[in-house]
């Protein structure tokens, strides 16, 4: 005869706190998207009100930096 399965143990190994954290994050992201739409596209005021600092986008690809300019100066004869 097989022993009966323990009903009190969860069927999955996912921690409930991880699931709750995910759902909380998804809810907050949705609320932020709704607030941006309601503001009429003026998201800089919303971001400032939330206290979130926006970082300028990093340039992609090759670009001359002071370090590269200094190297070019050292290669001149």
N, C-alpha and C positions, 0 to 999 in steps of 0.2 A: 504494500500500500504506500502511495506517495504522500509525503507531508503536504499539508495545505499551505499555499503561499501566504506570506505575511502581508496583510492588507495595509498595514500602517506605513510600509516603506514606499517611497515614491518610485514610479516606474522609470523615470529618467534620472540621469546623473546631473542635470542642469541645476545649479543652485537657484533658489527662488530670488535671492538678492540680485543676481546677475540679470535675471529676467525683469525684475522691477526697475533696475537701473536703466536697462535698455528702453523700457516703456516710458520711463520718466524723461529720458533724453529725447525720445521721439516726440513726446508731447510738447516739450519745451521748444524743439525745433519747429514744430507745426505752429505753435503760438507765435514764434518769431516771424514765420513766413506770413501769417495772417496779419500781424501788425505792420509788416512792410507793405502789404497790399493796401491796407486801410490808410496808411500814411500817404498813399499816392505816389510812391516811388522815392520819397525823400527819406532814405534809410540812414543818412548820416546823423540826423537828429535822434533817431531811435537807437542807433548804436551808441551815441554819446550818452543818452539817458540811461542805457543799461550798464554803462561803465566798461564797455568792451572796447579795447583799443584795436583799431584797424591798422594792419601792417601794409606798407606799400608793396606792391607786387615786385618780385625780383625779376630783373630782365632775363630773358632766356636767350641762349645762344652766346656767341662771342661778343664781348664788349670790352673796350679798353678801360682798365682801372689804373689808378696811380701806380700800383705795383708793376703792371705791364709797361706803362710809360717809362718807369725808371729802368726797367730791363732794356728797353729799346735804346735809351740814352747810353747805356753801358756798351752796346754793340757798335756804336758809331766809331769810326776810325779817325 
